[in-house]
Amino acid sequence: MVFVLFMDDTKMPTLPDLIEVFIPTLGVVTVLMLMASGVRLIEITSNGGSTIAQRLGGKLVSTNTSKTKYRQLLNIVEEMSIASGIPVPQFMCLRERMGLTRSRRE
């Protein structure tokens, strides 16, 4: 089904004409947005937080690192996991500090 509106000086489109075009367009855009969001949600939930960290430029830090700052952070993560009774998670470090409104491409 194709909707075409011709605008000339003699006839302006009526509200039912505009609604007839708007509603299907809104439906198509909504479905496409939901599909794209669903794909991203599935990707994130299947791989966990490491997917987000990798997309932001995070690098996995080895548990036997010799860098002092990384070792201190790893000690904190290990202590917190022991205190809460959960296994030690992977530790990823983000090299760049980015705000919510700033992208890596700037």
ChimeraX attribute file (.defattr): number of C-alpha atoms within 10 A of each C-alpha:
attribute: neighborCount
match mode: 1-to-1
recipient: residues
	/A:1	3
	/A:2	4
	/A:3	10
	/A:4	8
	/A:5	10
	/A:6	9
	/A:7	9
	/A:8	8
	/A:9	6
	/A:10	5
	/A:11	8
	/A:12	11
	/A:13	11
	/A:14	9
	/A:15	8
	/A:16	9
	/A:17	13
	/A:18	12
	/A:19	11
	/A:20	12
	/A:21	14
	/A:22	11
	/A:23	10
	/A:24	12
	/A:25	11
	/A:26	10
	/A:27	11
	/A:28	10
	/A:29	11
	/A:30	11
	/A:31	11
	/A:32	11
	/A:33	11
	/A:34	11
	/A:35	12
	/A:36	10
	/A:37	12
	/A:38	12
	/A:39	10
	/A:40	12
	/A:41	11
	/A:42	11
	/A:43	13
	/A:44	14
	/A:45	10
	/A:46	10
	/A:47	10
	/A:48	11
	/A:49	12
	/A:50	16
	/A:51	14
	/A:52	13
	/A:53	16
	/A:54	14
	/A:55	8
	/A:56	17
	/A:57	13
	/A:58	17
	/A:59	14
	/A:60	13
	/A:61	15
	/A:62	13
	/A:63	13
	/A:64	9
	/A:65	11
	/A:66	9
	/A:67	9
	/A:68	9
	/A:69	10
	/A:70	18
	/A:71	16
	/A:72	11
	/A:73	13
	/A:74	22
	/A:75	13
	/A:76	12
	/A:77	16
	/A:78	18
	/A:79	13
	/A:80	14
	/A:81	14
	/A:82	12
	/A:83	9
	/A:84	9
	/A:85	9
	/A:86	10
	/A:87	10
	/A:88	13
	/A:89	10
	/A:90	13
	/A:91	18
	/A:92	18
	/A:93	15
	/A:94	13
	/A:95	10
	/A:96	10
	/A:97	8
	/A:98	11
	/A:99	8
	/A:100	5
	/A:101	5
	/A:102	9
	/A:103	9
	/A:104	10
	/A:105	4
	/A:106	4
